[in-house]
Amino acid sequence: MAKVRVRKETGKLFLDFRYKNKRCREQTSLTDTPANRRKLQGLMERIQAEITLGTFDYAAYFPNSPLATTFESISKGTSTAGSSPLFKEFSKVWAEQMKIQWRTSHRETIQTTLENHLYPVFGKMKVSEITRDDILNFRSTLADVPGRKGKKSLSASRINHIMTPLRMILSEAAFKYQFPNPYHKITSLQVPRTDVEPFTLEEVSEFLRLIRADFKNYYTMRFLTGMRTGEIDGLKWKYVDFGKRQILIREALVKGESQYTKTDGSQREIDMSERVYDALQLQFKVTGSNDFVFCNRSKRPLNHNNVTNRVWYPMLRHLGLRPRSPYQTRHTAATLWLAAGENPEWIAKQMGHSTTEMLFRVYSRFVPNLTRRDGSAFERLLQQHLS
């Protein structure tokens, strides 16, 4: 917002406003008096009106200002954009400035994306010379990159994650060097919704009955608390409150390291059911002297991939169940809570959701299969009371 301000060192008034996405501060020789403020306020209003109408001429108002030359060159299509740095140079500065707000794992992901995908294509180009066609052509080539686990190409979600740093870098560069952002109006690829395949209560019961003893407590927790993989693998005893019967979600295991949860919303308190309470009591007898609730013989957290491949999938095969990821245990907890008639707001809180919207959007279709709450109760009511 445009304002008339005073410089404390000199006591002189100056104009503070924005023009072409750049902050402009122009000094005057006027002292800070009510009359001078009114005079400059009137000038400021005229400048704002001309900026709005598109008729503002910076040099006409401030002919001796260095910014007048800058804006003149921008209007001629030359300017600081012509002297913009190479993409690789600018992205390194950008990443250094941004890293303070990123988790370690995210910094590593960004760096990998830059080195493996963005630098080979854009590294030696000036940021101001990258065009919309360059971006779209790059994105189309990502569809030819082999994906993980033998997939022929990268998923839409993975491509979007690669494109995100490019979008952020070009947006910042366009603002700083005053050139049109080539990423403008390029939308992300549509990502198919992830299938939700929760287990039935009978399947959970059979799984926990037959699972090997040293993992029964672990999977009891997974099926009945809705905890994410990183949350349960990184759970420490200091976050287990037997007195209040609560599990405090404060950290998660990311690439083998304990880190604070990804968002503030993920930090929550999960109420222990009787089964969960008993499972943790039994587990305390085994690992209570260690930091982590579930750990290996070296007192280190469990290796998720190892557990998944050596315990989880073999158990599903033994039960004759279709293979699905361990994350489905979280979906299972949500559907079982809904089926039991628990308060949706309480369920959302247990899951770490800010609202109940996701519960009804993702899980509600599974509830009739578990409780027969599918309209049949309403039909019986009508039959009993309406002739």
LOLUMDREN-361424 format. One record per residue (C-alpha): x, y, z; residue in one letter. Coordinates in Angstrom, 1 decimal. Layout:
N
X_Y_Z_a .
...
REM end
This chain:
387
0.0_0.0_0.0_m .
1.4_3.4_-1.0_a .
2.3_5.6_2.0_k .
4.1_8.8_2.9_v .
6.8_8.0_5.4_r .
9.6_9.8_7.3_v .
13.2_8.8_7.3_r .
14.3_8.8_11.0_k .
17.9_9.7_10.2_e .
17.1_12.9_8.4_t .
13.6_13.7_9.4_g .
12.7_14.1_5.7_k .
9.6_12.6_4.1_l .
9.7_10.1_1.3_f .
7.2_8.2_-0.9_l .
6.8_4.5_-0.5_d .
4.8_2.6_-3.2_f .
4.9_-0.3_-5.7_r .
5.2_-0.1_-9.4_y .
5.6_-3.0_-11.9_k .
5.9_-5.4_-8.9_n .
8.9_-3.5_-7.5_k .
9.0_-1.5_-4.3_r .
9.8_2.2_-4.9_c .
11.0_4.6_-2.3_r .
11.7_8.2_-3.5_e .
13.2_10.7_-1.1_q .
12.1_14.4_-0.9_t .
13.6_17.5_0.8_s .
10.4_18.2_2.7_l .
10.4_18.0_6.5_t .
7.8_16.1_8.5_d .
5.0_18.6_9.0_t .
1.2_18.2_8.5_p .
1.2_20.5_5.6_a .
4.0_18.7_3.8_n .
2.3_15.3_4.5_r .
-0.9_16.6_2.9_r .
1.0_17.9_-0.1_k .
2.8_14.5_-0.7_l .
-0.4_12.6_0.0_q .
-2.0_14.4_-2.9_g .
1.0_13.6_-5.1_l .
0.8_10.0_-4.0_m .
-2.9_9.8_-4.9_e .
-2.2_11.1_-8.4_r .
0.6_8.6_-8.9_i .
-1.6_5.8_-7.8_q .
-4.4_6.9_-10.1_a .
-2.0_7.0_-13.1_e .
-0.5_3.6_-12.2_i .
-4.1_2.2_-12.2_t .
-4.9_3.8_-15.6_l .
-1.6_2.6_-17.0_g .
-0.4_6.2_-17.9_t .
2.2_6.6_-15.2_f .
5.6_7.9_-16.4_d .
8.2_7.3_-13.7_y .
10.8_9.6_-15.3_a .
8.3_12.5_-15.5_a .
7.9_12.4_-11.7_y .
11.4_11.4_-10.7_f .
13.7_12.3_-13.5_p .
16.9_11.9_-11.4_n .
16.0_8.6_-9.9_s .
18.0_5.5_-10.9_p .
14.7_3.6_-11.1_l .
13.5_5.9_-13.9_a .
16.2_4.3_-16.2_t .
15.3_0.8_-15.0_t .
11.6_1.3_-15.8_f .
12.3_2.9_-19.1_e .
14.4_0.0_-20.2_s .
11.7_-2.5_-19.1_i .
9.1_-0.6_-21.1_s .
11.4_-1.0_-24.2_k .
11.7_-4.7_-23.7_g .
15.4_-4.6_-22.7_t .
16.4_-4.2_-19.2_s .
17.5_-6.2_-16.2_t .
16.0_-9.3_-17.8_a .
18.8_-9.2_-20.4_g .
21.3_-9.4_-17.6_s .
19.6_-12.2_-15.7_s .
21.8_-15.1_-14.5_p .
21.9_-18.7_-15.7_l .
19.3_-21.0_-14.3_f .
21.8_-23.1_-12.4_k .
23.3_-20.0_-10.7_e .
20.0_-18.5_-9.8_f .
18.6_-21.8_-8.5_s .
21.5_-22.3_-6.2_k .
20.9_-18.9_-4.6_v .
17.1_-19.6_-4.4_w .
17.7_-23.0_-2.8_a .
20.0_-21.5_-0.2_e .
17.5_-18.8_0.7_q .
14.6_-21.3_0.9_m .
16.3_-24.1_2.9_k .
15.5_-22.5_6.3_i .
11.9_-23.4_5.8_q .
12.4_-26.9_4.5_w .
12.9_-30.2_6.3_r .
16.2_-32.0_5.7_t .
14.4_-34.7_3.6_s .
12.7_-32.0_1.5_h .
16.1_-30.2_0.9_r .
17.5_-33.5_-0.3_e .
14.6_-34.1_-2.6_t .
14.8_-30.6_-4.2_i .
18.6_-31.0_-4.7_q .
18.1_-34.4_-6.4_t .
15.4_-32.9_-8.7_t .
17.7_-30.0_-9.6_l .
20.7_-32.2_-10.4_e .
18.9_-35.1_-12.1_n .
16.2_-33.3_-14.1_h .
16.4_-29.5_-14.2_l .
20.1_-28.7_-14.5_y .
20.7_-31.0_-17.5_p .
17.9_-29.1_-19.5_v .
17.8_-25.6_-18.1_f .
21.2_-25.2_-16.3_g .
23.0_-23.2_-19.0_k .
20.0_-21.1_-20.0_m .
19.4_-17.6_-18.7_k .
16.3_-17.6_-16.5_v .
14.8_-14.8_-18.7_s .
15.3_-16.8_-21.9_e .
13.3_-19.9_-20.8_i .
10.0_-19.9_-22.7_t .
6.6_-21.5_-22.1_r .
7.4_-24.0_-24.9_d .
10.7_-25.0_-23.2_d .
8.7_-25.8_-20.1_i .
6.0_-27.8_-21.8_l .
8.5_-29.7_-24.0_n .
10.5_-30.6_-20.8_f .
7.3_-31.8_-19.1_r .
6.4_-34.0_-22.1_s .
9.8_-35.6_-22.1_t .
9.3_-36.6_-18.4_l .
6.6_-39.0_-19.6_a .
9.3_-41.0_-21.3_d .
11.4_-41.4_-18.2_v .
11.0_-44.9_-16.7_p .
9.3_-45.0_-13.3_g .
9.9_-47.0_-10.2_r .
9.3_-50.8_-9.8_k .
9.4_-51.5_-13.5_g .
6.8_-48.9_-14.6_k .
7.2_-47.6_-18.1_k .
6.9_-44.0_-17.2_s .
6.8_-41.5_-14.3_l .
3.4_-41.0_-12.7_s .
1.5_-37.7_-13.1_a .
2.1_-37.1_-9.4_s .
5.9_-37.6_-9.8_r .
6.0_-35.3_-12.8_i .
4.2_-32.6_-10.9_n .
6.7_-32.9_-8.0_h .
9.6_-32.4_-10.5_i .
7.9_-29.4_-12.1_m .
7.2_-27.6_-8.7_t .
10.7_-26.4_-8.1_p .
10.9_-25.2_-11.7_l .
7.7_-23.2_-11.2_r .
8.9_-21.7_-8.0_m .
12.3_-20.7_-9.4_i .
11.0_-19.1_-12.5_l .
8.3_-17.2_-10.5_s .
11.0_-15.8_-8.2_e .
13.3_-14.9_-11.1_a .
10.5_-13.2_-13.1_a .
9.7_-11.1_-10.1_f .
13.3_-10.2_-9.3_k .
14.4_-9.5_-12.9_y .
11.2_-8.0_-14.2_q .
10.3_-10.3_-17.1_f .
7.0_-12.1_-17.9_p .
6.8_-15.4_-16.0_n .
6.8_-18.2_-18.6_p .
5.2_-20.6_-16.2_y .
2.0_-18.4_-16.0_h .
-1.2_-20.4_-16.5_k .
0.6_-23.8_-16.8_i .
-1.5_-26.1_-14.7_t .
-0.4_-29.3_-13.0_s .
-1.2_-32.7_-14.5_l .
-4.4_-34.3_-13.1_q .
-3.5_-37.0_-10.6_v .
-5.8_-40.0_-10.4_p .
-7.3_-40.5_-6.9_r .
-5.5_-43.1_-4.8_t .
-7.6_-46.2_-4.2_d .
-8.7_-46.7_-0.6_v .
-8.9_-50.4_0.2_e .
-9.4_-50.8_3.9_p .
-9.5_-54.2_5.6_f .
-12.8_-55.6_7.0_t .
-13.0_-56.2_10.8_l .
-12.9_-59.9_10.1_e .
-9.7_-59.5_8.1_e .
-8.1_-57.4_10.8_v .
-9.0_-60.0_13.4_s .
-7.5_-62.9_11.3_e .
-4.4_-60.9_10.5_f .
-3.7_-60.1_14.2_l .
-4.5_-63.7_15.2_r .
-1.9_-65.2_12.8_l .
0.8_-62.6_12.6_i .
4.1_-63.6_14.2_r .
4.2_-62.7_17.9_a .
7.0_-60.1_17.7_d .
5.0_-58.0_15.3_f .
1.5_-58.4_16.8_k .
1.8_-55.2_18.9_n .
3.1_-53.3_16.0_y .
0.3_-54.2_13.7_y .
-2.3_-53.7_16.4_t .
-1.1_-50.2_16.6_m .
-1.2_-49.7_12.8_r .
-4.7_-51.1_12.4_f .
-6.4_-49.4_15.4_l .
-4.8_-45.9_15.7_t .
-4.6_-44.6_12.1_g .
-1.0_-43.6_12.5_m .
1.1_-43.0_9.4_r .
4.1_-45.2_8.8_t .
6.6_-42.5_9.7_g .
4.7_-41.7_12.9_e .
4.5_-45.3_14.2_i .
8.1_-46.2_13.2_d .
9.4_-43.0_14.8_g .
7.2_-43.3_18.0_l .
9.3_-42.8_21.2_k .
8.3_-43.9_24.6_w .
8.4_-40.3_25.9_k .
5.4_-39.6_23.7_y .
3.3_-42.5_25.2_v .
1.2_-41.2_28.1_d .
-0.2_-44.3_29.9_f .
-1.8_-42.1_32.6_g .
-4.0_-40.2_30.1_k .
-4.1_-43.1_27.7_r .
-2.8_-41.0_24.9_q .
-0.2_-41.3_22.1_i .
1.4_-37.9_21.4_l .
2.2_-37.4_17.7_i .
5.2_-35.0_17.7_r .
7.8_-36.6_15.5_e .
8.0_-38.8_12.5_a .
10.7_-41.0_11.0_l .
11.9_-39.6_7.7_v .
14.7_-41.5_5.9_k .
15.9_-43.0_9.1_g .
15.9_-39.7_11.0_e .
13.5_-38.4_13.7_s .
12.0_-35.1_12.5_q .
9.1_-32.9_13.6_y .
5.9_-33.7_11.8_t .
5.5_-32.2_8.3_k .
2.7_-29.8_9.4_t .
1.4_-28.4_12.7_d .
-1.9_-30.2_11.9_g .
-0.2_-33.6_12.0_s .
0.8_-33.0_15.7_q .
-2.1_-34.4_17.7_r .
-3.1_-36.7_20.6_e .
-4.5_-40.1_19.8_i .
-6.7_-41.7_22.4_d .
-5.8_-45.3_23.2_m .
-8.5_-48.0_22.9_s .
-8.3_-50.9_25.4_e .
-6.6_-53.1_22.7_r .
-4.0_-50.4_22.0_v .
-3.4_-49.7_25.6_y .
-2.8_-53.5_26.3_d .
-0.6_-53.8_23.2_a .
1.6_-50.9_24.4_l .
1.8_-52.3_27.9_q .
3.1_-55.6_26.5_l .
5.5_-53.8_24.1_q .
6.9_-51.7_27.1_f .
8.1_-55.0_28.6_k .
10.1_-55.6_25.5_v .
11.5_-52.2_24.5_t .
10.6_-50.0_27.4_g .
14.3_-49.3_28.2_s .
14.9_-48.0_24.6_n .
14.0_-44.7_23.1_d .
11.8_-46.1_20.3_f .
8.7_-48.1_20.9_v .
9.3_-50.4_18.0_f .
13.0_-51.1_17.2_c .
15.4_-53.7_16.0_n .
18.0_-55.5_18.1_r .
20.4_-52.6_17.7_s .
17.8_-50.3_19.4_k .
17.3_-48.5_16.1_r .
13.9_-47.9_14.5_p .
12.5_-50.5_12.2_l .
13.4_-50.4_8.5_n .
10.1_-49.9_6.8_h .
11.0_-51.5_3.5_n .
12.4_-54.5_5.3_n .
9.3_-55.0_7.5_v .
7.0_-54.5_4.5_t .
8.7_-57.0_2.3_n .
9.5_-59.7_4.9_r .
6.5_-59.5_7.2_v .
3.6_-57.5_5.6_w .
3.3_-58.9_2.1_y .
4.1_-62.5_3.1_p .
1.2_-62.3_5.7_m .
-1.2_-61.0_3.1_l .
-0.3_-63.9_0.8_r .
-0.7_-66.4_3.6_h .
-4.3_-65.0_4.3_l .
-5.1_-65.0_0.6_g .
-5.7_-61.3_0.6_l .
-5.0_-59.0_-2.4_r .
-1.7_-57.2_-2.0_p .
-2.0_-53.6_-0.8_r .
0.3_-51.1_0.8_s .
0.7_-50.9_4.6_p .
-0.8_-47.4_4.4_y .
-4.2_-49.1_4.1_q .
-4.1_-49.8_7.8_t .
-4.6_-46.0_8.3_r .
-7.7_-46.1_6.1_h .
-8.9_-49.2_8.0_t .
-8.8_-47.3_11.3_a .
-10.9_-44.5_9.8_a .
-13.6_-46.8_8.4_t .
-13.8_-48.9_11.6_l .
-14.3_-45.7_13.7_w .
-17.0_-44.5_11.3_l .
-18.7_-47.9_11.3_a .
-18.7_-47.8_15.1_a .
-20.6_-44.5_15.0_g .
-17.8_-42.4_16.5_e .
-18.1_-38.6_16.3_n .
-16.7_-37.5_12.9_p .
-14.9_-34.6_14.5_e .
-13.2_-36.9_17.0_w .
-12.2_-39.2_14.2_i .
-10.7_-36.3_12.2_a .
-8.8_-35.2_15.2_k .
-7.4_-38.7_15.7_q .
-6.3_-38.8_12.0_m .
-4.7_-35.4_12.0_g .
-7.3_-33.8_9.6_h .
-8.2_-30.2_10.1_s .
-11.9_-30.8_9.1_t .
-14.3_-33.7_8.6_t .
-14.5_-33.1_4.9_e .
-12.0_-35.8_4.0_m .
-13.7_-38.4_6.1_l .
-17.0_-38.1_4.3_f .
-15.4_-37.6_0.9_r .
-13.0_-40.6_1.1_v .
-14.4_-43.1_3.6_y .
-18.2_-42.8_3.7_s .
-18.8_-45.3_0.9_r .
-17.2_-48.1_3.0_f .
-19.4_-47.6_6.0_v .
-22.6_-49.4_4.7_p .
-20.6_-52.5_4.0_n .
-19.6_-52.6_7.7_l .
-22.8_-51.5_9.5_t .
-25.6_-51.8_6.9_r .
-26.2_-48.1_7.4_r .
-27.3_-47.8_3.8_d .
-30.9_-46.6_4.0_g .
-32.4_-50.0_5.1_s .
-33.0_-48.6_8.7_a .
-35.0_-45.7_7.2_f .
-36.9_-48.1_5.0_e .
-37.9_-50.2_8.1_r .
-39.0_-47.0_9.9_l .
-41.3_-46.1_7.0_l .
-42.8_-49.6_6.9_q .
-43.5_-49.5_10.6_q .
-45.2_-46.1_10.8_h .
-46.6_-45.4_7.4_l .
-49.4_-47.3_5.9_s .
REM end
